[in-house]
Amino acid sequence: MSLSALQGVLPEKHYNEIKALNDRITAHRPTSAEKQSYYDGENQIKDLGVAIPPSMRNLDISLDWCAKAVDSVSSRLILQGFVAPETDLNELGLDEILNENNFLVESSSMFTSGLLHGCSFIMVHQGNEAFGEPKTILRPIPATHATGRWSANSRKLSSALVILDEDKGSPTRLFYATPTELFNLSYTDRNWVVEATENPLGKTPVFPVRYNPSLSQPFGRSRITKSMLSLTQQALRTMLRLEVSSELLSSPSRYILGAEPEMFMDENGEMVNEWSLMMGRIMSMPSREEDGENVEVGQFAAASPEPHLATLRQLTNNFAGASSLPASSLGFTSQANPNSAEALKAATEELLVVCRDAQRTFDDGLRDAIVTALELHNGFNVPEDIRSITTLWVDPSTPSLSAQADAVTKLVGSGVLETPYDVVLEKLGFSAAEIIRIKSDQTKAQAPSKLAEVLQGRSTPAAEKDTTAQDEAAVLKTKADALGLLRRAGVEASSAAELVGLTGVKFIPGDPITIRAEEA
């Protein structure tokens, strides 16, 4: 199942590109596997061979600091959906696409993978509905199974390779894409079968979701840095030394001066094992006064574990600084009193900056994937403004409901927001499903009063259909009321009409009853 068998089956340029992309995936897998092992807590301790006894080098000691560094960010990256400036995306099938692909839920795993490996990918393609697949598929792919060639001009992939299946580390099913062609390759009966089709999208349908990219590393960088790996190793060795120190502290070394070998034998003349001697609570020795010698028993002072605890405390602070995490979240604190709410908020401020940066860099790939999915779903018959869609995220600071309500109330009161727009409910932290239920309940609650207005003649179906006529009548009534006020104040009729904008009005002879003619 070597890729070399594709040579001669594919055009030379495509074969060379597939081989280069597959070599890149293979080259990055050891690094990805190492960071995955640190995330899972399965990494081995790198022993320096100095302070750890050989019998204790295989102790199973793990530390979840790297997992905490990744999960503390991914757990705050909660995707709510997408909106367009002028178009209801649900009318184009967005809710159907997201629900059928369970995308809002699976996006959490995709973000975790992207933080762990630097990026993840979203593959967009049409599904086979006859086999129960969604009409349009959004498929998250980890960086261990996909890569591409980044175009600095288009800021997208000029080619992409996805490993869909493999056997013992060798690919058996591949998807290769360019802006003009799509290739499905499968290894069957010791031969590669190639299915090539034209790409109707005009772009590579694989989109990287990148964390913290740079000009030199356009595919992003892992949340787990080299310093975090080094600090984790130092902490693991410190914990192992602390374990050794605890063992020695529990069973301190003793010494006996003036002892004879037979003093350590049992009644059968066999030497008593070392563990029994250490665990013995009462020890008796025969007297040697007749020899003029005394047996002296003593104990060596055990080393204090405090140096190891101090080292672990310092390593905790170092890791907290490298990961932008509060030290208390790493399970080590020396403060007797709990932190205040203000102190806790200040401690997480740097982490919130990391989360917002992750939202910003993830946005690009997410928007491209959703726009492409909507184009496929609607046969490319979509409004132009969907290319300006916005990603909706839950606020990573997770404010309380009372704080959100207070902020939104002030925004509404100042005129920045107006009710009953959906954005007000979104600002309050309600999910899309909750917003739908709230609006539905409001409609049901308003139905009886609207029916009563119709039955009482204050509102007619014809008037409801002709809102323009209602608006014009309201404006005319306002102007007429203003004209009446001016006339009763003594303003001449034509001047008053001109002031309120009622030009061309003819007045009948006479004055308002509040105006009296002067007596002769």
N, C-alpha and C positions, 0 to 999 in steps of 0.2 A: 504493500500500500504506500510505497514511496512516491513522493510527488514527482520524481524524475520520470515516472511513467506517463505524466501529462505532456512531456515534451514530444512534439509531433502531433499530439491530439488537439492542442490549443495553438493559436497564433503565437509566435515567439515572444512578442511584447507582453501578452497576457500571461504566458507561462513564467517569464522572468519576474513580472510583478507579483504574481501569486507566491512564487518561491521566496522573494525578498520579504514579503509581508509575513509569511509563515515563519521564516527564520527570525524575524523580529519578535513574534509571539514566543517562540521557543527560547530566545535569549533572555527575555524578561521574566520567564516563569520561575526561575530559582529565587529571584528577589521577591516576586509576588508570594511565593510559597513561604519564604522566611517571614514576611510580614503577616501572612495568614496564621502562621504558627504562633507568633507573638499575640495576635488578636485572640486566638483560641486558648492561649495559656499553655500551649504544648511545646514551647521552645525548650531546648536543653541548656543547662547551666554551663557556661564556659569556665571550667575550673582552672585556676592559675597554678595549682599543684603545690601550694605553700601551706595553707592553714586548715585545709579540709582533710580529715582522715580518709583513707581509701574506703573504709567500710561505710562511710556516710555520703560518698559522692553520688550515689544513685538514689538519694532521697527525692521523692516527688514533691518539689516545691514550685509553686506557680504564682504569678502575679498578674492581675488583670488591668494594669495601668494603661497599656496600649488600647485595650478594648474600651476602657473608660474614655480615653482621648477621642476615639472614633464615635462611640455611641452618644457621648454628651452633645455632639454636634448633630448627628443624624436624627436623634430623637426630637430635636427642635426644628427639623426641616419637614414641616407638614404641608403637603400640597393640597390646596383646596379646589383648584380648577383653573380655567382660562376664560378670558373675556375679550371681546373685540369692541372697538369704539362705537360702531353703528349697527353691528349685526348680532342677532341672537344666535350664538353658536350651537345651541341645542336644536334649533330648527335645521341646522346642517348635519345633525347626528352626532354632535360631540358627546352628549351624555351617553348615547348608545355605545360609542367607541370606548369611552372610559369604563363603563360598567361591564361590557362584554370582555374586556381585557383585564378587569380588576386592577386598573392602572394606578388609581390613587392609593391602593394598598401596597401593590408591588413596588411602587416608586420608593418606598422606605428602604426596601432591600437594595434597590438600585443605588440609592444615595450612600448607603453603608459601603457597598462595593466600590463606588467612586471615591469615597474618602479613603478607603483602605489602599486602593491601587493607583490612585491619581485620576482615574476616569472610568466610566462605564459607557456602554453604547446602547442606542435604541435602534432596532432594525424594524423598518416599516414595510409591510407588504400585504398583498391581498390574501385572504384566507379562503379555504375551501369549505363553503357552507354545507356542502353535501356530506362532509365528515364531521359536522357539528362545530366547525371553527367559526370565529367571528368573521364578518365580511371584511373588516380591515383589522390587521394584527399589529399591535405595538409590542415588540418583544425585547425586553431588557437583556443585554449580553454583558458578562464581566470582561474586564480587560485581559484576563487569562485566555480568552477564546476569541478575541476580535482585535483588529487594529486597522489602520488605514494610512493613507498618505495625505498629509495636511497641505492644503493650498493656501499660501500666504495672501494671495490676491482675493480669492472668493471667501476666505475664512471658513471653508468647508472641506470635506474630503474629496479628493479627485479620484480616489479608488479606495475600496474597502474589502477586507477578507474576514469572514466569520466562520469559525469552526463549529458546525452544528452537531457533529458526532465524532467520536474517536474511539479507538481500540488500543489499549495499553500505551496511550500517549501519542499514537499516530492517527492523524485525521482520516476519517472514512466518509465524511459528508461535509462539503464546503459550500459557502455562498460567496461569490465574488461579484462585485458591482463596480461599474464606472457610470458617469453621467449618460452614456449612450447605450450601454449593453449590460445585461444581467446574465450570470452564469450559475447554474446549479450543478454541482459535481458530486457524484457518489461513486464509491468504490464497491464494485459488485463482481463476483467471480474473477478476482484477481485482475480486474480491468477497471479503469476510470470511465464512467459514463458522463458525458457532458451535455447539458441542456442549455442552449443559449437563446435568449430572447432580446428583443429591442426594449430599451428602457424608456417608457412613455413619460417619465417624470422630468427628464432633462437634468437630473441631479442624482448624486449617489444616495440611495435610501438608507444609509446608516449614519447615525448622528452621535458624535461624542458628547457625553455629559461630563464636563471637565471641572476638576477642583483645583483652584489656585494655579491656573496656567500662566506661563510667561513666554517671552519671545524665544528663549532658548529651549523651553519645554512646553510646546503648544498643547500637548495632551495632558498637562496638569502634573501635579506632584502629590505624593501620598501625604495624608495627614500624619502618618507615623514617620517621623524624621529619624535620621541617623542618631541624633543626640538622645531621642527617646529610647531607641534600641539599646544604646550604651548605658543609659541610666537604669534601664530595666535590668540589664545584666548585673550592674553593680549592686542594685537592690537585692537581686536574687542571691548573690554571693554573700551579702551582708546577712540576709535572713538565714542562710545555711550556717554561717558562722555563729549566729545567734542561737540556732538550734543545737549546735555542738556545745556552745557555752552553757546552755540550759541543761544538757545531759550531764556535763561535768559538774555543774552546780548541784544537781540532784544527787549525784553520787561522788562526793569529793574523794580525793586520794588520801590514803592513810599510810602511816609508817609505823614500824615496830622495831625498836632497838633492843638487842640482846635476845632475839628470838632464835629458837632452834627449829629445824625443818619438821620435826615430829609434832610441833605445835599446830601445824596446818594439815594434819592427817586425821581422817575419821577413825572410827573404831575398827575398821577393816584394814587400816594401814594405807588407805588410798588418800591422795592429795585432794583436799576440798577445792572445788572449782572457784574461780575468781568471783563470779557473780554472787555465790553464797556468802563469801567473805564480805563483799561490799554491802550486801543487803542485811547482814547480821546486825541486830540491834544490841545484843548482849554478847560480849566477848570475854572469855576467861583464859588466863594464861597460868601455867604452873609457876610457882615461886622458885627463884634461883638464889635465895639468900645464902644457902650453904656454900655456893660458889663465890659469894661476895659480889654478885652482879644482880641488877634489877632489870626487869623487862619494862621498857617504856613505850607506851602507845601514844601516837599523836596524829594530827590531821593537817594537811596542807590547806591554806586558805584558797578558796575558789576565786577565780577571776570574776570581776563584776561584769554583768551584761550591759552596763550603761554606755560604754564606748560604742558598742554595736547599735544601740538604740539612738544614740546621738548621730551616728553616721546615717542610719535609716531616715531619721528626721530631716537631715540636710538633703539627702537624695530625694525625699518627698517634695521638699521646697523647690529643688532644681527641676524636677519633672513638672511640677505645677507651673513654673515659669515657662518651660519649653512648650507646654500644651495649652497655656492660657486657662487652666483649670484652677479653681480654688483648692488650696492644699487640703482643706477639710474633706473634700469629695474623694480624696485618694486614701481615706481611711486612717489618717494619722494627724492628730492635733494635740497640742500641749496646753491648750487653754482650758482653764477650769470652768469658766462661765461661757454659756453659749453666745454666739455673735448676735448683735442686734439686726433688725430687718434692714437698716441702712447699710450696715457692714456687709451683709450677705449680698445685697444688691450691687455694691461697689466691687465685691469679689468676682461677680459673674459678668461685669461690664465688658471685659476683654473677650470673654467667650462669646458674648452676643455679637461683637464685631466680627468674629470668625464666622458665626452662623450667617450673618447678613452678607458677608463676602461670598460664602458658599451659595446662597440663594442667587446672588448676582451672576456668578460664573456658571451655575447650572442652568440659568434661564435660557441661554443661547440654544443649547442642544434640545431642551424641552420644547421651545417654541417652534423650532424647525421641524421637529418630529410631529407635532400636533398639526401644523399647517399641511405637511405632506399627507398625513392621515386623512384630513378633511378633503384634500384634493382627490385622493384615491376613492374615498367614500362617496363623493358626489360627482364622479366622472369629470373632474377638473372644472365643473361649473360652479364656481364659488366667487363671492364678492372680493374685490380687490383689498378691502380693509382687513381681511383675516390675516394678512401678512404683518399687521401691526398689533397682533394679539398680545395681551399682557398675562403673565402668570400670577395667580393668586396664592399667596402663602399665609399661613397662620403666623402671627407675630411671635418670633422666637423668644421674646422676653416673658411670654405667658402671663400677661397682667391679669389681675383678679377681675371678676365681672363688675364689681362696684367701681373699680378704677376705670374700666372701659366705658361704663355707663356715664360716669362723671365727665370724661373727656369728650364723648360724643354729644352729650347734652350741651356742653359749652360750644362745640362746633356748630350745632344746630342753632343755638341761641344767637351766635354771631353771624349767622347767614352763610357760613362756609359750606355746610351741608343742609339739605332740605329733605324732609320726609314726604312721602313714604318710599324713597329710593332704596334699592337693594344695598347700596354701599353703606347706608347707615346700619343695617342689620349685619353686614359683613364686619364693620368696624366694632360692633358689639361682640364679635367672636362667634356668631352663629354659623353653623355649617350650611352648605347648599341645601341639604335635605331639610334642615330646620327652618331655613328661610321659606322654602316651598310650603311647609306645614303652617307657618305663621301667617303667610299671605292667604292661604286657603281658609284658615280659621277666621281671619279678618273679613273675608268675603262672605262667609256663612253668617257672621255676626251682623253684618250690615244689610243682609237680605231682607229681614222683616221690616226695617225702617224704610227701605226703598219701596217695598210693596205697599206700605201704608201711604206713602207720598203719592204713589200712582192712583190708589183708590180714592184718596181725598182730593184729587184733581190738582195738586200742587206740582205734579210732574207728569208729563204725558210721554208715551213712547215716541211720538213725533218730535217733541222737543228734545228728547235724549239723542235722537239721530241727527238733529240740526243744532249742534253746539255753536256753530258760527252765528246763527240768528240770535241765540241766547246772549252771546257776548256782545253783539251789536246793540241789543235792547238794553243791556246793563249799562253800556257806555252812554247811550242816549238818555237814560233815566238819570245818570249821574250829572250830565250836563244840564238837564232840565232843573234838577234840584239846585244846582249852583246858580242858575239864572234866577230862580225864585228868590234866593237869598240876596242877590245883588239888587233886584228890583225892590224888595222890601226894605233894603237899606237906603233907597233913594236914588240908585243909579238909573240913568236914562235908559230906555228900553233897547235901542239899537246899540248903544255902547256896551251894555251888559251882555247882549247876544254875541257881540264880537269878542268880548273877553273870554267867554266860555266856549267859543268855537262853533256857535250855532248861526252861521251866516245864512241869509236868505229867509229868515223867519219873519212872518207877518204878524203884527200884534193888533188885537181888536182895541177900539177906543176905550180909554179909562185907565185908572191906576189901581194898584193893590189897595185894599181897604185900610192897610196900616199907614198909608200916606194921605194926609189931609191937605186940601187946598187952602192957601192963605186967605183969610177973610179980608174983604175990601174995606 
